[in-house]
Amino acid sequence: MVRRGLDDKIFDAVNTIIMLVVLVVVLYPLYFVIIASISEPYEVVRGNVVLLPRGFTIESYQHVLRNSDVWIGYRNSLFYTVSGTALSLVLTITSAYALSKKKLPGRFFLTWVFLFIMYFNGGLIPTYMLVRSIGLLNHRLTLTILGAFSVWNFIVTRTYFQTSIPEEICESAEIDGANVWQCVFKITFPQLKSTVIILLLLALGGMFRGDFGMFYQLVGSNAILLNTTDIIDTFIFRSLRSTADMGMTAAAGVFQSVLCFITVLTANYVVKKIDPDYSLF
């Protein structure tokens, strides 16, 4: 047995302290949102809520649950989650499959284009101008389309195609008389269960919390179309701006996190019922 010296013990102690500090920095904002949601709003605004709730109350949650705008936001969030996830899976799998083929013309160039847009983009104003020019300003499809493609998910899926599904399998099937579509739907896609499930759960978690920059694409000459475009994020923003009620906005944030967690749990439950081998837990 190797004896640990003083240097090793000091190293472990320093690492432990650093990890504890990081843990506090990460967890405290989450903890603060919870205690702020059950504290008196004026105590939160005055900065008296630091470690423990002050003036315990659940009125913020009651107000959130009674507010019809919250349920409209949840309905719209769920719609964008389902539609955005479905579109994301289709775009990710098809593009990854195509660019995993070495015979595809311009494959190297297209791959670098994807990598470039992963790190660089035009920004808010060019995106707004593009959305307006193609007629999607103040349109429900805007929130679904703008966040539908993830370059990171594309890279993961393309790597899976290249490493786990040898091209020799499809070549053998083609020799036996199978066409391209039969290779895709009978050989390639059936082996994608685990990847599709991972992408599905990642997309669900990501789409439920919309990219706030997209909401600027919904403001043209008219007001925001709240009935079809308002989600919980925008409700929180509007509530904080109009009422400055920190307790209610914190409660709405907690409520959103709970709904997101329930959505992911439900998706995992459905996956487990279909095939237990591919569920996360």
C-alpha positions as CSV (number, residue, x, y, z in Angstrom):
1,M,0.0,0.0,0.0
2,V,1.4,3.4,-1.1
3,R,1.6,5.9,1.8
4,R,0.2,9.3,1.1
5,G,2.5,12.1,1.9
6,L,1.8,15.6,3.1
7,D,1.8,17.0,-0.4
8,D,-0.9,14.5,-1.4
9,K,-3.1,15.5,1.5
10,I,-2.6,19.2,0.8
11,F,-3.5,18.6,-2.8
12,D,-6.7,16.8,-1.9
13,A,-7.7,19.5,0.6
14,V,-7.2,22.3,-1.9
15,N,-9.2,20.3,-4.5
16,T,-12.0,19.7,-2.1
17,I,-12.2,23.4,-1.1
18,I,-12.3,24.4,-4.8
19,M,-15.0,21.9,-5.6
20,L,-17.1,23.0,-2.7
21,V,-16.8,26.6,-3.8
22,V,-17.8,25.7,-7.3
23,L,-20.7,23.7,-5.9
24,V,-21.9,26.7,-3.9
25,V,-21.6,29.0,-6.8
26,V,-23.6,26.7,-9.0
27,L,-26.3,25.7,-6.5
28,Y,-26.9,29.0,-4.7
29,P,-28.7,30.8,-7.6
30,L,-31.1,27.8,-7.8
31,Y,-31.6,27.8,-4.1
32,F,-32.2,31.6,-4.1
33,V,-34.9,31.3,-6.7
34,I,-36.7,28.7,-4.5
35,I,-36.5,30.8,-1.3
36,A,-37.4,34.0,-3.1
37,S,-40.5,32.3,-4.4
38,I,-41.8,31.5,-0.9
39,S,-40.8,34.9,0.6
40,E,-42.7,38.2,0.9
41,P,-41.9,40.1,-2.4
42,Y,-40.9,43.3,-0.6
43,E,-38.4,41.3,1.5
44,V,-36.8,40.0,-1.8
45,V,-36.7,43.5,-3.3
46,R,-35.1,45.0,-0.2
47,G,-32.4,42.3,-0.3
48,N,-33.3,40.7,3.0
49,V,-33.6,37.2,1.5
50,V,-30.1,35.7,1.5
51,L,-30.0,32.3,3.1
52,L,-33.5,31.7,4.4
53,P,-36.9,32.8,3.3
54,R,-38.4,35.9,5.0
55,G,-42.1,36.1,5.6
56,F,-43.0,32.6,4.4
57,T,-45.9,32.7,1.9
58,I,-47.1,30.6,-1.1
59,E,-49.2,33.5,-2.5
60,S,-46.7,33.7,-5.5
61,Y,-47.5,30.1,-6.5
62,Q,-51.2,30.7,-6.0
63,H,-51.0,33.7,-8.2
64,V,-49.0,31.9,-10.9
65,L,-51.4,28.9,-10.9
66,R,-54.5,31.2,-11.1
67,N,-53.0,33.3,-14.0
68,S,-54.3,32.0,-17.3
69,D,-51.2,33.5,-19.1
70,V,-49.1,30.9,-17.4
71,W,-51.2,28.0,-18.8
72,I,-51.1,29.6,-22.2
73,G,-47.4,29.8,-21.9
74,Y,-47.2,26.2,-20.9
75,R,-49.4,25.2,-23.8
76,N,-47.3,27.1,-26.3
77,S,-44.1,25.8,-24.7
78,L,-45.4,22.2,-25.1
79,F,-46.3,22.9,-28.7
80,Y,-42.9,24.3,-29.5
81,T,-41.3,21.4,-27.7
82,V,-43.1,18.7,-29.7
83,S,-42.9,20.4,-33.1
84,G,-39.3,21.7,-32.6
85,T,-38.1,18.3,-31.3
86,A,-39.7,16.4,-34.3
87,L,-38.2,18.9,-36.8
88,S,-34.9,18.8,-35.0
89,L,-34.7,15.0,-35.2
90,V,-35.6,14.9,-38.9
91,L,-33.0,17.6,-39.8
92,T,-30.2,16.2,-37.6
93,I,-30.6,12.5,-38.7
94,T,-31.0,13.2,-42.4
95,S,-28.1,15.7,-42.6
96,A,-25.8,13.5,-40.4
97,Y,-26.6,10.4,-42.6
98,A,-25.9,12.3,-45.8
99,L,-22.6,13.8,-44.6
100,S,-21.4,10.5,-43.1
101,K,-21.2,9.1,-46.7
102,K,-17.7,9.4,-48.1
103,K,-19.0,9.4,-51.7
104,L,-21.1,12.6,-51.1
105,P,-19.7,15.4,-53.3
106,G,-18.6,18.4,-51.3
107,R,-18.8,16.5,-48.1
108,F,-15.7,18.1,-46.6
109,F,-16.8,21.6,-47.5
110,L,-20.3,21.2,-46.1
111,T,-18.9,19.8,-42.8
112,W,-16.7,22.8,-42.4
113,V,-19.7,25.1,-43.1
114,F,-21.6,23.4,-40.2
115,L,-18.6,23.8,-37.9
116,F,-18.3,27.4,-38.9
117,I,-21.9,28.3,-38.0
118,M,-21.5,26.4,-34.8
119,Y,-19.1,29.1,-33.5
120,F,-20.0,32.2,-35.6
121,N,-23.4,33.6,-36.6
122,G,-24.8,36.8,-37.9
123,G,-26.3,37.9,-34.5
124,L,-29.7,39.2,-33.5
125,I,-30.1,42.0,-36.1
126,P,-29.2,40.0,-39.2
127,T,-31.4,37.2,-38.0
128,Y,-34.3,39.7,-37.5
129,M,-33.7,41.1,-41.0
130,L,-33.7,37.6,-42.5
131,V,-36.8,36.5,-40.7
132,R,-38.6,39.6,-41.9
133,S,-37.5,39.2,-45.5
134,I,-38.8,35.7,-45.8
135,G,-42.1,36.6,-44.2
136,L,-41.8,34.8,-40.9
137,L,-42.0,37.9,-38.7
138,N,-44.7,37.5,-36.0
139,H,-45.3,33.9,-37.2
140,R,-45.8,30.9,-35.0
141,L,-43.3,28.9,-37.1
142,T,-40.5,31.2,-36.2
143,L,-39.8,29.7,-32.8
144,T,-40.0,26.2,-34.2
145,I,-37.7,26.7,-37.2
146,L,-35.0,29.0,-35.7
147,G,-34.0,26.5,-33.0
148,A,-34.6,23.3,-34.9
149,F,-31.0,22.4,-35.8
150,S,-28.2,21.8,-33.4
151,V,-24.7,21.5,-34.9
152,W,-23.5,19.6,-31.8
153,N,-26.2,17.0,-32.1
154,F,-25.4,16.7,-35.8
155,I,-21.8,16.0,-35.1
156,V,-22.7,13.4,-32.5
157,T,-25.1,11.6,-34.9
158,R,-22.7,11.8,-37.9
159,T,-19.9,10.3,-35.7
160,Y,-22.3,7.5,-34.7
161,F,-23.1,6.8,-38.4
162,Q,-19.4,6.7,-39.3
163,T,-18.2,4.5,-36.4
164,S,-21.1,2.2,-35.6
165,I,-22.7,1.4,-39.0
166,P,-20.0,0.3,-41.5
167,E,-20.7,1.1,-45.1
168,E,-19.8,-2.4,-46.0
169,I,-23.2,-3.6,-44.6
170,C,-25.1,-1.4,-47.1
171,E,-22.8,-2.4,-49.9
172,S,-23.4,-6.0,-49.2
173,A,-27.2,-5.4,-49.1
174,E,-27.0,-3.5,-52.5
175,I,-25.2,-6.5,-54.0
176,D,-28.1,-8.7,-52.8
177,G,-30.5,-6.4,-54.6
178,A,-31.5,-3.8,-52.0
179,N,-31.9,-0.2,-53.1
180,V,-30.8,2.9,-51.2
181,W,-34.1,3.4,-49.4
182,Q,-34.2,-0.1,-48.2
183,C,-30.6,0.3,-46.8
184,V,-31.7,3.4,-45.0
185,F,-35.0,2.2,-43.5
186,K,-34.2,-1.5,-42.9
187,I,-30.5,-1.4,-42.0
188,T,-29.4,2.1,-40.9
189,F,-32.3,3.6,-39.0
190,P,-33.2,0.5,-36.9
191,Q,-29.7,0.8,-35.3
192,L,-30.3,4.4,-34.3
193,K,-32.6,3.8,-31.4
194,S,-30.2,4.8,-28.7
195,T,-29.0,7.9,-30.6
196,V,-32.5,9.0,-31.4
197,I,-33.6,8.7,-27.8
198,I,-30.6,10.7,-26.6
199,L,-31.3,13.4,-29.2
200,L,-35.0,13.4,-28.3
201,L,-34.4,13.9,-24.6
202,L,-31.7,16.6,-25.2
203,A,-34.1,18.4,-27.6
204,L,-36.9,18.2,-25.2
205,G,-34.9,19.8,-22.4
206,G,-33.5,22.4,-24.7
207,M,-36.6,23.4,-26.6
208,F,-38.7,23.8,-23.4
209,R,-36.5,26.7,-22.5
210,G,-36.7,28.8,-25.6
211,D,-33.8,30.9,-26.9
212,F,-34.9,34.3,-25.7
213,G,-33.2,35.9,-28.7
214,M,-35.9,34.3,-30.9
215,F,-38.6,36.3,-29.3
216,Y,-37.4,39.5,-30.9
217,Q,-38.4,38.0,-34.2
218,L,-42.0,38.2,-33.0
219,V,-42.2,41.9,-32.6
220,G,-43.0,43.8,-35.7
221,S,-45.4,46.6,-36.2
222,N,-47.9,44.8,-34.0
223,A,-47.8,43.6,-30.4
224,I,-46.6,40.2,-29.5
225,L,-49.1,37.6,-30.5
226,L,-49.5,36.3,-26.9
227,N,-52.1,33.6,-27.6
228,T,-49.8,31.7,-30.0
229,T,-46.3,32.8,-29.2
230,D,-46.1,33.5,-25.5
231,I,-44.2,30.9,-23.5
232,I,-43.3,30.8,-19.8
233,D,-40.0,32.6,-20.4
234,T,-41.8,35.6,-22.0
235,F,-44.4,35.6,-19.3
236,I,-41.7,35.8,-16.6
237,F,-40.0,38.7,-18.5
238,R,-43.3,40.6,-18.9
239,S,-44.3,40.1,-15.3
240,L,-41.0,41.3,-14.0
241,R,-41.0,44.3,-16.2
242,S,-44.6,45.3,-15.4
243,T,-45.0,44.4,-11.8
244,A,-41.4,44.0,-10.4
245,D,-42.9,41.1,-8.4
246,M,-39.7,39.1,-7.7
247,G,-41.7,36.4,-5.8
248,M,-44.1,35.7,-8.6
249,T,-41.4,35.6,-11.3
250,A,-39.3,33.3,-9.1
251,A,-42.4,31.1,-8.6
252,A,-43.0,31.0,-12.3
253,G,-39.3,30.0,-12.9
254,V,-39.6,27.2,-10.4
255,F,-42.9,26.1,-12.0
256,Q,-41.2,26.1,-15.4
257,S,-38.4,23.9,-14.2
258,V,-40.8,21.5,-12.6
259,L,-42.9,21.3,-15.9
260,C,-39.7,20.8,-17.9
261,F,-38.6,18.0,-15.5
262,I,-42.0,16.3,-15.8
263,T,-41.9,16.5,-19.6
264,V,-38.5,14.8,-19.7
265,L,-39.7,12.1,-17.2
266,T,-42.8,11.5,-19.3
267,A,-40.7,11.1,-22.4
268,N,-38.4,8.7,-20.6
269,Y,-41.4,6.7,-19.3
270,V,-42.7,6.3,-22.8
271,V,-39.3,5.2,-24.1
272,K,-39.1,2.7,-21.2
273,K,-42.5,1.2,-22.1
274,I,-41.4,0.8,-25.8
275,D,-38.0,-0.6,-25.1
276,P,-36.6,-0.7,-21.5
277,D,-33.0,-1.1,-22.8
278,Y,-32.9,2.4,-24.2
279,S,-34.4,4.4,-21.3
280,L,-32.1,6.7,-19.3
281,F,-33.3,5.3,-15.9
